[in-house]
């Protein structure tokens, strides 16, 4: 459970910690004292509860409540005070959750417990998550040993052996009295936690601004306090690591987006190339279709020419046959018709001439057919091959002799054979040219090739009487088409595959684009709003060039503070505006050369035209506006605060001197009373009366010792009880003239700092019990003369922060069974009343001799 406390004193913090410990719920408490610290805590911690203990000059209860409501953090706002005031009623009316006055600690504890669900089951101590290495640089040695002892109790923290190994540590702990100024360069990447006292708390706050993760006051140092501080420090480290990891993820997402955009550009380029290739192929296809139409026309012309040639060949063959017969007759009749030889020879030469002409024409058409890139076939009505051009050898690997007489359907791919047969049957019934058909034909070596065939049915033509088939090898074209189709399918598959990834990314991009558009719209709508925020901001603000220090803009608050108008301020250097800060110094702090730019706070003076010199705290922040590097100078007038601090410091010093003088005078007055009692006792003859006077004198001295210790130390609120017990025991023993060799008074006390309200009653209790032991525990008998006489005083702090005080002796013991129920002596009555005053308990321990155990709480420091 996380809690933010607006607190000013250690006593109020101790009371709250006592209340939280009584609940049994681990609560992480963060104290804040300023408006900025409260805003940062609300943003980073998201607390479960906010407790306002008192009113601040800078941040009172109403201001804190308004900040909580403005940040939209839905946390209960609890007010704790001495009594219900009008300011508290105003906060409750404005929305505060509850008010608890002094004495209502149990109600506050019950409220917090119910807020957590009313159960402590399943909670986890902060120390259980600490698995980090810690390096110490703490002086003096006693403080270092104490810190090491507390850290070792936590169990989950590993102490590094020396300061030299600090570079491997997860956290550095150091005392402020040994560490001032900026951190060493070797610590730039290491978080550190400060240990300081209240006198150096302001310096600790300054170190936190410079990069420390937090600080712990030595006056409040305890195992639980240190454990919570470490938990908060490590939690802050983990948040910083998570933030860095998130930044890395954002950077990776941006790189992925850039890669996707690059791939989309590549895909668009590939798609553009595919479109260009498709356009080229489309143009080639159109050209091929045009060529095919021309070839069809040529084929038709060739068919007509072939018909003419075949008719001429038939005529020539008939003529040749007749000529041969005639030649035979002529040969037989040569001898008889020799006279006709000349005429016949001439006629024969003429016929030979025309024969050669016809043969030349036939050879020309045959070569044109044989050397054509297309295969020309003649088929009968059943599909048998009647003729095949020599291109068959080049295209399908068969010679004409191997194919003539065979069925053309045997060469067609089996799955397409029936389809082609149906087409051929329709072709046989319809004369003329058929549409282009694409078939797969088996090559002689076994592989299949793609062919495109154009058929012309001339079965009705007596000169040809066949179907002319013009076949072209389009395997390469089909292969290119298939490759293009495969490439298209691969491309579509890749696009589909990419699309699945890009759809989600596109959706996210659309969401981001919509968010970006909404942001742009909001930015456009709020541009004037933010300009007004800058222009009319109550804090003086100056915008300058980060490299030259030239003023770019100022707001009205700065104009009012400095007395310089807007037009007069533009373009001026920082010195010309009245700051005691050079341009070089300003640019160095803004750009923060050598490291990442971060906000820097400085204290400067401003020489105004109307109000003299003003003391300012300026925050320098590097910003980029478009491509221009700028520096934002935010000012806060602390002139009155510095004057008030100086006056307060002076007043505090005077009050410390006055308080020390008061304790000194109280001690002197008590000493005078003790001396008067002593002088009066010298005139008494009754031993009983002298004994009473001596006891009263010891009681006064016990109270005087407290005030003596208070004015001899710097802390006027606490007493070193162990040292006090030592002095008190020696003083009481000396008052009874008992040398140490006869009665030994042993003090066994750990370091205990008690408040004055607890130390005085506890000291009187010890004085009364030791006095009783000296008076009654060791009667003068022969047996007791040889016995060791001892009085022991033990002081301890228990695990539940109770003070356990034990006074015992090895004397004859008590002569009554229940001495505390109705004490008869004044000393025991005083012991009982003083124990009740401390709200403690007293019991008689069952052991030899007299032994009293007193338990109480030092409520002023809880």
Buried (B, 14 or more C-beta within 10 A) or exposed (E): BBBBBBBBEBBBBBBBBBBBBBBEBBBBBBBBBEBEBBBEBBEEBEBBBBBBBBBBEEBBBBBBBBBBEEBEBEBBBBBBBEEEBEBBEEBBEEEBBBBBBEEBBEEBBEBBBEBBEEEEEEEEBBBEBBEBBBBBBBEEEEBBEBBBEBBEEBEBBBBBEEEEEBEEBBBBBBBBBEBEEEBEEEBEEBBBBBBBBEEBBEBBBEBBEEBBBBBBBBBBBEEBBBBBBBBBBBBBBEEEEEEEEEEEEEEEEEEEBEEBEEBBEEBEEBEEEBEEEEEEBEEEBEEBEEEBEEBBEBBBEBBEBBBEBBEBBEEBEEBBEEBEEBBEEBEEEEEEEEEEEEEBEEEBEEBEEEBEEBEEBBEEBBEBBEEBEBBBBBBBBEBBBBBBBBBBBEBBBBEBEBBBEBEBBEBBBEEBBEEBEEBBEEBBEEEEBBEBBEBBBBBBEEEBBBBBBBBBBBBEBEEBEBBBBBBBBBBEBBEBBEEBEEEBEEBEEEBEEBBEEBEEBBEEBEEEEEEEEEEEEEEEEEEEEEEEEBBEBEEBBBBBBBBEBBBBBBBBBBBBBBBBEEEBBEEBBBEBBBBEBEBEBBBBBBBBEEEEBEBBBBEBBBBBEEBEEBBBBBBBBBEEEEEEBBBBBBBBBBBEBEEEEEEEEEEEEEEEEEBBEBBBEBBEEBBEBBEEBBEBBEEEEEEEEBBBBBBBBBBBBBBBBBBBBBBEBEEBBBBBBBBBBBBBBEBBBEBBEBEEEEBBBEBEBEEBBBBBBBBBBBBBBBBBBBBBBBBBBBEEEEEEEEEEBBBBBBBEBEEEBBBBBBBBBBBBBBEEEEBBEEBEEEBBBBBBBBBEBBEBEBEBEEEEBBBBBBBBBBBBBB
